[in-house]
Amino acid sequence: MAETEKKENKKEFKTFTVTGSFIDIKETKKFSKEIKAINERNAEEKIMSIFGSKHGAKRRKIIITELKEGGKEK
């Protein structure tokens, strides 16, 4: 019984390909990234977090144009 409970609590990570752009100090920069996440919303949050910390971009300046499940598996 304990094994079935552990399987139910275990979440499957999927690979998402996220493309879009963000406004840097003087220009708009395009990006395409592969992210491992539980769902689409989680993938969006990770992108916002990454670009916020690495580039100092505010969430309102990050524009996601496409978010699709799947990608290159390594």
C-alpha positions in Angstrom: 0.0 0.0 0.0 2.8 2.4 0.7 4.3 1.9 -2.8 1.0 3.0 -4.5 0.9 6.1 -2.3 4.5 7.0 -3.3 3.6 6.5 -7.0 0.6 8.8 -6.7 2.7 11.6 -5.1 5.5 11.3 -7.7 5.1 14.0 -10.4 6.3 13.5 -14.0 8.5 16.2 -15.4 8.0 17.0 -19.1 10.2 19.0 -21.5 8.7 22.2 -22.8 10.1 24.4 -25.6 9.5 28.1 -24.8 10.1 30.8 -27.4 9.6 34.5 -27.1 11.4 37.8 -26.5 12.2 40.1 -23.7 13.0 43.8 -23.6 16.6 44.5 -22.5 17.9 48.0 -21.7 17.9 49.2 -25.3 16.7 46.4 -27.5 14.3 43.4 -27.8 16.1 40.1 -27.6 14.6 36.8 -28.8 15.0 33.5 -27.0 14.2 29.8 -27.3 14.7 27.6 -24.3 14.0 24.0 -23.3 12.7 23.7 -19.7 11.8 20.7 -17.6 8.6 21.3 -15.7 5.5 19.6 -14.4 3.1 21.6 -16.5 2.8 24.7 -18.8 2.3 27.2 -15.9 5.3 25.9 -14.1 7.4 26.3 -17.3 6.2 29.9 -17.7 7.2 30.6 -14.0 10.7 29.1 -14.6 11.3 31.2 -17.7 10.2 34.4 -15.8 12.5 33.4 -13.0 15.5 32.7 -15.2 15.3 35.9 -17.3 14.6 37.9 -14.2 17.7 36.7 -12.4 20.1 36.5 -15.3 19.0 39.7 -17.2 17.2 41.7 -14.7 14.1 41.7 -16.9 10.7 42.4 -15.3 7.9 39.9 -15.8 5.9 42.5 -17.8 8.8 42.8 -20.3 9.0 39.1 -21.0 6.8 38.0 -23.8 6.2 34.3 -24.4 5.0 33.7 -28.0 5.0 29.9 -28.0 5.1 27.2 -25.3 4.8 23.6 -26.5 5.4 20.3 -24.9 8.2 18.2 -26.2 11.7 19.0 -27.4 15.1 17.5 -27.9 15.8 14.8 -25.4 19.4 14.6 -24.3 
